[in-house]
Amino acid sequence: MSSSLTLDGPWFKDHLGRKVLLRGVNMAGSCKTPPSVPSHERTSFFDHKTVSFINRPFPIEDADEHFRRLRAWGFNFLRILVPWEALEHAGPGQYDLAYMDYLVEVFKKAREYNFKCFIDPHQDVWSRFSGGSGAPGWTLTLAGLDMTQFASTEAALVHNTYDEPTKFPKMIWATNYFKLAAATMFTLFFGGSIFARKFAVDGVNIQEYLQNKYFEAYKTLAKRIVMEGLDDVVIGYDTLNEPSKGWIEVKDLRKFPEEQVLKKGSTPTPFQAMLMGEGYACTVETWEVGAFGPQRKGSKHINPQGNSAWFRSKDRTSNSESDRFESYDWNASFFGGCIWAEHGVWDRHTGNLLQPNYFSTFPGTNNPVNFEEHCWKPFVNRFASILRTVQPNAIIFVEPPVNEVPPEWHDSDATNIVYAPHFYDGLTLVNKHWGWWNIDFVGYKRGHYMTILQALRFGSKAIRQCFVDQLQTIKDEGTKYLGSYPCLIGEIGIPFDMDNGVSYRTNDYSQQILAMDANLNALERNLLHFTLWTYCPDNCHYWGDQWNGEDLSIYSRPTHQPKQHEYSSDKFKDDVVDEAYAPSSLVATSIYDGGRALAAILRPYPMAVCGEPISLEFDRLKKEFRFTYEHQKSATTNINLFYIPIYQYPRLGCEITVSSGTWSWKDMGYGLLEWECNDPGLQTIHIVAEQPPQDPSPFCQIL
């Protein structure tokens, strides 16, 4: 790609007017935590003011290795994770300028390898201190929450404070969205002006205060990017990773919210979460996730022993976390207990619920609150407006809540946007198993089926088509409600530690290849841009992506000996990394070393096309690629550019046919092919291996 990238309807366009298809990765899952405090590390966890995110995603001396590898693998786009905490951990308005210096060097290296990037203000369940990543610790302190008491009150389930980190339940972290800490913070961040009107900080509502600090932090980073002349590399900004409604729209606090699809472990209702946060004992339901989804297994009595997740008035002079509350330079409301009790939701003295539907309507009215329309969209518009005061041409990657339909966009809303939803095969992600059946979850959630049984799909062919259908629904919704803008799937990926990590012992990644191929096939069939989740330079088999037991990285750092190719092939053994690109001991001896499921990931695709893409298909087993587009004269060149991985076509042993024009290799090392075409109308390129190799794991195709 060249120095500029603009939008043209549903496509990105390069400086020559060619339509560009973006294939990228998230860099990196481990950026959620400081290098010194991954989620399994207990030491110094609460020392959040002095942390540093420098060397996330990697030490700068290792940048050449990783960027060269990703370029050789065909990627051209990077979603760079920059948690709010990384920018402003020391306190409100106190920015980590050294970390910004480091990011500048990363972006300069990205430019050398012709990558385009966008910034992901990443969060999961609000913050590291509520079980995820994202916001600085001081935001919780500001709200009056004592993060040191989250474990005893079950306000959050946190890997760093879990009794046995190696036994932290898989994929349980997401249940924190519906526990006290995260649900409270998201409600304040998006709906504080509606539901917490008494809560003021420095003369403004808590919502405005938090959002202003968030906006200013990323504006400061954007200003630095522009100052360094890197706005041709960092082309835009995600709005906020996987925003949550908190308790907004909950119709009855005594019941589970409709959005609470994942239930695992102890599962309190919103009201029970409030009670336990104030020290009340509760008996809550317990759930497990089985082959057919979450199932109730029993109940559990939780007794916080009088501990409170909230600071209390008497604690303000104690030698505890509340001293930190006083140490910040803010003039904030302090209620000395649950802010929802203070706002009349329940009575902390009697333990009685007073307003079960408090979060579903505007206070004092019967008018329902719509999160996307009333809370999230105004946030997106403000974010876009503020960022563009320093980077006017920035593309805004609009990301709604996961699996939700976006609100309708109007002329007064932000323009120059990309629709950037996420998609995961939730069944495989949560169970960490690739099975013989799956579910059209998006279709079910959209009401396409009367019962969930009708949404079930059995067998490989049906599952693959199910993924195609779900992504088509997501893409069509973006066009319908936002308009003619590109759709980029910001996150999509698979767990590599399937079936208790058996692949790490057998070196058989056939199930992961099948799962990844099904996902990528669905993206291709819908001509979607995407950034895979994830590429973690420090992934290892034991701790995975260094965060909450997740292990989705398409790369895992080699240990002692260079990792053998997945199928014991030595056909790439002489593809050695130049010593010039070997600044550290982490450098692999092969560009493919450390790669996972590359048989599915490395696939041919059009990088830049002189016209409108029509269809794209790649058959991994037959090694057959076919792409059709309508040639147009809008571009200032007639040369189309393709990535043709030598991994799939070793020594370029393939037959290439084009409908008109001529083709030639631009870079045989990376498999870049140029096709010059001057004829108008539909044009097709067809590539097939001269002798398609037998699939290394034919037993996996029995479905």
Secondary structure, 3 states (H helix, E strand, C coil): CCCCEEEECCEEEECCCCEECCEEEEECHHHHCCCCCCCCCCCCCCCCCCCCCCCCCCCHHHHHHHHHHHHHCCCCEEEEECCHHHHHCCCCCCCCHHHHHHHHHHHHHHHHCCCEEEEECCCECCEHHHCCECECHHHHHHCCECHHHHHHHCCCCCHHHCCCHHHCCCCCHHHHHHCHHHHHHHHHHHHHHHHCCCCEECCEEHHHHHHHHHHHHHHHHHHHHHHCCCCCCEEEEECCCCCCCCCCCCCCCCCCCCCCCCCCEEECCHHHHHHHHCCCCEEEEEEEEECCEEEEEEEEEECCCCCCCECCHHHHHCCCHHHHHHHCCCCECCCCCCHHHHCCCEECCCCEECCCCCCCECCCCCCECCHHHHHHHHHHHHHHHHHCCCCCCCEEEECCCCCCCCCCCCCCCCCCEEECCECCCHHHHHHCCCCCEEECHHHHHCCCCCCHHHHEEECHHHHHHHHHHHHHHHHHHHHHHCCCCCEEECECCCCCCHHHHHHHHHCCCHHHHHHHHHHHHHHHHCCCEEEECCCCCCCECCCECCCCCCCCCCECCCCCCCCCCCCCCCCCCCCECCHHHCCCCCCCCECCCCECCHHHHCCCEEEEECEEEEEEEEECCCCEEEEEEEECCCCCCCEEEEECCCCCCHHHCEEEEECCCEEEEEECCCCEEEEECCCCEEEEEEEEECCCCCCCCHHHHCC
